């Protein structure tokens, strides 16, 4: 059973690494996560807060992940 799990994991990683979109998507998520973690949350209602919310979604900081 362990051999099947290793094979499937390697297959999935090979599939994802061969796709150019995967590299760009993971880079965007990583950059957005680093940005959100390093900057303070702006005041509610400002233009910057609306942009910040979009960046939070790109960083996958939604729902319970924001806590």
Secondary structure as a PSIPRED ss2 file (coil, helix, strand):
# PSIPRED VFORMAT (PSIPRED V4.0)

   1 X C   1.000  0.000  0.000
   2 X H   0.000  1.000  0.000
   3 X H   0.000  1.000  0.000
   4 X H   0.000  1.000  0.000
   5 X H   0.000  1.000  0.000
   6 X H   0.000  1.000  0.000
   7 X H   0.000  1.000  0.000
   8 X H   0.000  1.000  0.000
   9 X H   0.000  1.000  0.000
  10 X H   0.000  1.000  0.000
  11 X H   0.000  1.000  0.000
  12 X H   0.000  1.000  0.000
  13 X H   0.000  1.000  0.000
  14 X H   0.000  1.000  0.000
  15 X H   0.000  1.000  0.000
  16 X H   0.000  1.000  0.000
  17 X H   0.000  1.000  0.000
  18 X C   1.000  0.000  0.000
  19 X C   1.000  0.000  0.000
  20 X H   0.000  1.000  0.000
  21 X H   0.000  1.000  0.000
  22 X H   0.000  1.000  0.000
  23 X H   0.000  1.000  0.000
  24 X H   0.000  1.000  0.000
  25 X H   0.000  1.000  0.000
  26 X H   0.000  1.000  0.000
  27 X H   0.000  1.000  0.000
  28 X H   0.000  1.000  0.000
  29 X H   0.000  1.000  0.000
  30 X H   0.000  1.000  0.000
  31 X H   0.000  1.000  0.000
  32 X H   0.000  1.000  0.000
  33 X H   0.000  1.000  0.000
  34 X H   0.000  1.000  0.000
  35 X H   0.000  1.000  0.000
  36 X H   0.000  1.000  0.000
  37 X H   0.000  1.000  0.000
  38 X H   0.000  1.000  0.000
  39 X C   1.000  0.000  0.000
  40 X C   1.000  0.000  0.000
  41 X C   1.000  0.000  0.000
  42 X C   1.000  0.000  0.000
  43 X C   1.000  0.000  0.000
  44 X C   1.000  0.000  0.000
  45 X C   1.000  0.000  0.000
  46 X C   1.000  0.000  0.000
  47 X H   0.000  1.000  0.000
  48 X H   0.000  1.000  0.000
  49 X H   0.000  1.000  0.000
  50 X H   0.000  1.000  0.000
  51 X H   0.000  1.000  0.000
  52 X H   0.000  1.000  0.000
  53 X H   0.000  1.000  0.000
  54 X H   0.000  1.000  0.000
  55 X H   0.000  1.000  0.000
  56 X H   0.000  1.000  0.000
  57 X H   0.000  1.000  0.000
  58 X H   0.000  1.000  0.000
  59 X C   1.000  0.000  0.000
  60 X C   1.000  0.000  0.000
  61 X C   1.000  0.000  0.000
  62 X C   1.000  0.000  0.000
  63 X H   0.000  1.000  0.000
  64 X H   0.000  1.000  0.000
  65 X H   0.000  1.000  0.000
  66 X H   0.000  1.000  0.000
  67 X C   1.000  0.000  0.000
